[in-house]
Amino acid sequence: MTQEPHKTPELAPPAGPEGVPAPLTRDEEVKLAMGWLHTARFLTTAAQLHHLPAYDLPEVAFVGRSNAGKSTCINTMTQQKRLAYASKTPGRTQHINLFALGRQAQTDAVLADLPGYGYAAVPKQDKIRWQQVMANYLMTRPNLKGIVLLCDPRLGLTELDEILLDIMRPRVMDGLQFLVLLTKADKLNRTDAQKALSITRLQAGGGEVQLFSALKRQGLDEVSLKLWQWTHPKVKDPEPTAIES
């Protein structure tokens, strides 16, 4: 079935006096970020790193174990039901899928959906190959601006998640943005949710941690805003220059 085209919302911030963009409130910026994510569309898929297109656009990668809710998270944030594909056999999707963001002729960022890892039914050689591909991607993709690691808080960060954290730690220390998203938060009571947050913050190694529920839309505003800010950093005002008299 062909997916119906979606309307592209207005992305331009409101103009102030004399055409100068007015500062946005947080609610306005969240609305802008969510409208921007709604423009997501399939760009390309790649089985190997050298098949990925080269460009200067900021890229944000989504990674996580199979069954962590990665596809559901991407589809919820982009307000599309089938943008990210979840295989009926977890772990069998073995391509990097890229989604363009921005107006049709003005793509300004890309989401990268990396294959889920750690599922027992996948042959060992496939696991090793994809662990190597993902490690190379995370270490070498030059335009990578941020990583979202999805984790089921009922399981916590696993050994494979810890390996991934070690791989990307040098880039995080160099300024790469990093978020651990605790999915399926609706399945936790308040006490268990706070416990999961506290434990994961200790393990995250410099990354931020956020609860998320696609069902309850918990954390949707915060994550949308974060992705917008990662890929649209505000330009700092220049330092004043001393003028000699």
C-alpha positions as CSV (number, residue, x, y, z in Angstrom):
1,M,0.0,0.0,0.0
2,T,1.4,3.4,-1.0
3,Q,1.8,5.8,1.9
4,E,-0.3,8.9,1.6
5,P,1.8,12.1,1.2
6,H,1.8,14.2,4.3
7,K,1.5,18.0,4.5
8,T,4.7,19.9,5.2
9,P,4.1,22.3,8.1
10,E,5.4,25.8,8.1
11,L,8.9,25.7,9.6
12,A,9.8,29.4,9.6
13,P,9.9,31.1,13.0
14,P,7.7,34.1,13.4
15,A,9.2,37.4,12.3
16,G,9.6,40.3,14.6
17,P,10.0,44.0,13.8
18,E,11.7,44.8,10.5
19,G,11.7,41.1,9.5
20,V,14.1,40.1,12.4
21,P,13.1,36.6,13.7
22,A,11.5,37.0,17.2
23,P,12.9,34.9,20.0
24,L,10.9,31.7,20.4
25,T,9.3,30.6,23.6
26,R,10.0,27.0,24.6
27,D,6.5,26.0,23.5
28,E,7.0,27.6,20.1
29,E,10.3,25.9,19.7
30,V,8.8,22.5,20.6
31,K,6.1,23.1,18.0
32,L,8.7,24.1,15.4
33,A,10.7,20.9,16.2
34,M,7.8,18.6,16.0
35,G,6.7,20.1,12.7
36,W,10.2,19.7,11.4
37,L,10.3,16.0,12.4
38,H,6.9,15.6,10.6
39,T,8.8,16.3,7.3
40,A,10.8,13.1,7.6
41,R,10.9,11.0,4.4
42,F,12.9,8.0,3.2
43,L,16.3,9.0,1.7
44,T,18.3,5.8,1.1
45,T,19.3,2.5,2.6
46,A,22.8,1.0,2.7
47,A,24.2,-2.4,3.6
48,Q,27.8,-1.1,3.9
49,L,29.3,2.1,5.1
50,H,30.8,3.0,1.6
51,H,27.2,2.9,0.2
52,L,26.2,5.8,2.4
53,P,26.0,9.2,0.7
54,A,28.6,11.8,1.6
55,Y,27.2,15.2,2.5
56,D,27.7,18.0,5.1
57,L,24.2,17.7,6.6
58,P,24.1,17.0,10.4
59,E,23.1,13.4,11.1
60,V,21.5,11.8,14.2
61,A,21.8,8.1,14.6
62,F,19.3,5.9,16.5
63,V,20.8,2.7,17.9
64,G,19.7,0.0,20.3
65,R,19.0,-3.7,20.9
66,S,16.3,-5.5,19.0
67,N,13.0,-5.0,20.7
68,A,14.0,-1.8,22.4
69,G,11.3,0.1,20.5
70,K,13.5,1.9,18.0
71,S,11.2,1.8,15.0
72,T,8.2,2.7,17.2
73,C,10.1,5.7,18.6
74,I,11.1,7.1,15.2
75,N,7.5,6.6,13.8
76,T,6.0,8.3,16.8
77,M,8.4,11.3,16.7
78,T,7.9,11.8,12.9
79,Q,4.1,11.3,13.3
80,Q,4.2,8.5,10.6
81,K,3.0,5.0,11.0
82,R,5.4,3.1,8.8
83,L,8.5,5.3,8.1
84,A,10.8,3.1,10.1
85,Y,10.3,-0.6,9.4
86,A,10.2,-3.1,12.2
87,S,10.9,-6.6,11.0
88,K,8.6,-9.4,12.2
89,T,11.8,-11.3,13.1
90,P,13.8,-8.9,15.4
91,G,17.4,-8.5,14.4
92,R,16.9,-9.4,10.7
93,T,16.9,-5.8,9.4
94,Q,20.5,-5.4,8.5
95,H,20.7,-2.0,6.7
96,I,21.3,1.5,7.7
97,N,18.2,3.5,6.7
98,L,18.5,7.3,6.2
99,F,15.5,9.7,6.5
100,A,15.8,13.3,5.3
101,L,14.3,16.2,7.3
102,G,13.3,19.6,6.2
103,R,11.3,21.0,3.3
104,Q,11.4,18.8,0.2
105,A,13.9,21.0,-1.7
106,Q,15.7,22.1,1.5
107,T,16.9,19.1,3.5
108,D,18.7,20.3,6.5
109,A,19.4,17.2,8.6
110,V,19.2,13.4,8.4
111,L,18.1,10.6,10.8
112,A,20.0,7.3,10.6
113,D,18.2,4.2,11.7
114,L,20.9,1.6,12.5
115,P,20.1,-2.1,12.8
116,G,19.0,-3.6,16.1
117,Y,21.6,-5.8,17.7
118,G,21.8,-8.6,20.3
119,Y,19.0,-10.8,19.1
120,A,19.7,-14.5,19.7
121,A,18.2,-15.9,16.4
122,V,20.6,-13.9,14.2
123,P,23.6,-16.0,13.0
124,K,26.8,-15.3,14.9
125,Q,28.7,-14.2,11.7
126,D,25.9,-11.6,11.0
127,K,26.1,-10.3,14.5
128,I,29.9,-9.8,14.3
129,R,29.6,-8.2,10.9
130,W,27.0,-5.7,12.0
131,Q,28.8,-4.9,15.2
132,Q,31.8,-4.0,13.1
133,V,29.7,-1.9,10.7
134,M,28.1,0.0,13.5
135,A,31.4,0.5,15.4
136,N,33.0,1.9,12.2
137,Y,30.0,4.1,11.6
138,L,30.0,5.6,15.1
139,M,33.7,6.2,15.0
140,T,34.2,7.5,11.5
141,R,30.9,9.1,10.2
142,P,32.2,12.7,9.9
143,N,28.8,14.5,9.9
144,L,27.4,12.6,12.9
145,K,26.1,15.2,15.4
146,G,24.3,13.0,17.9
147,I,23.4,9.5,19.0
148,V,20.2,8.3,20.6
149,L,20.6,4.9,22.3
150,L,17.3,3.2,23.0
151,C,17.0,0.9,26.0
152,D,14.2,-1.0,27.6
153,P,14.5,0.2,31.3
154,R,13.2,-3.2,32.6
155,L,16.3,-4.8,31.2
156,G,18.8,-1.9,31.7
157,L,21.9,-1.4,29.7
158,T,23.3,-4.7,28.6
159,E,26.9,-5.8,27.8
160,L,26.4,-4.9,24.1
161,D,25.1,-1.5,25.1
162,E,28.2,-1.0,27.3
163,I,30.4,-2.0,24.4
164,L,28.7,0.6,22.2
165,L,29.1,3.2,24.9
166,D,32.9,2.5,25.0
167,I,33.1,2.8,21.2
168,M,31.5,6.2,21.1
169,R,32.9,7.7,24.3
170,P,35.9,9.4,22.6
171,R,33.6,11.2,20.3
172,V,31.2,12.2,23.1
173,M,34.2,13.6,24.9
174,D,34.9,15.7,21.8
175,G,31.4,17.1,21.8
176,L,29.2,14.5,20.1
177,Q,25.7,14.8,21.5
178,F,24.4,11.6,23.2
179,L,21.1,10.6,24.7
180,V,19.9,7.4,26.3
181,L,16.2,7.0,25.8
182,L,14.5,4.7,28.2
183,T,11.6,3.4,26.1
184,K,8.3,1.8,27.2
185,A,8.3,4.0,30.3
186,D,4.5,3.5,30.6
187,K,5.3,-0.1,31.9
188,L,7.0,1.3,35.0
189,N,5.6,2.8,38.1
190,R,7.0,6.1,39.3
191,T,9.4,4.5,41.8
192,D,10.8,2.1,39.2
193,A,11.1,4.9,36.6
194,Q,13.1,7.1,38.9
195,K,15.3,4.1,39.9
196,A,15.9,3.3,36.2
197,L,16.8,7.0,35.5
198,S,19.3,7.1,38.4
199,I,21.0,3.9,37.5
200,T,21.3,4.7,33.8
201,R,22.7,8.2,34.5
202,L,25.5,6.6,36.4
203,Q,26.2,4.3,33.4
204,A,25.7,6.8,30.6
205,G,29.2,8.2,30.7
206,G,28.4,11.8,29.9
207,G,25.2,11.3,28.0
208,E,21.7,12.5,29.0
209,V,19.0,10.2,30.0
210,Q,15.3,10.6,29.2
211,L,12.1,8.5,29.9
212,F,10.0,7.9,26.8
213,S,6.7,6.2,26.0
214,A,5.3,6.1,22.5
215,L,1.9,4.9,23.9
216,K,1.6,7.8,26.4
217,R,3.7,10.2,24.2
218,Q,5.8,10.8,27.3
219,G,9.0,12.6,26.6
220,L,8.0,13.4,23.0
221,D,8.3,17.2,23.4
222,E,11.7,17.0,25.1
223,V,13.3,14.6,22.6
224,S,11.9,16.4,19.6
225,L,13.3,19.7,20.9
226,K,16.7,18.1,21.7
227,L,17.0,16.7,18.1
228,W,16.1,20.1,16.7
229,Q,18.7,21.9,18.9
230,W,21.4,19.3,18.1
231,T,21.0,19.9,14.3
232,H,20.2,23.7,14.5
233,P,22.7,25.1,17.0
234,K,22.2,28.7,17.8
235,V,24.9,31.0,16.5
236,K,26.6,32.7,19.4
237,D,26.9,36.5,19.3
238,P,30.5,37.5,18.4
239,E,32.7,38.7,21.2
240,P,32.9,42.5,21.4
241,T,36.1,43.8,19.8
242,A,38.1,46.4,21.6
243,I,38.5,49.6,19.6
244,E,41.7,51.5,20.1
245,S,41.3,55.2,20.6
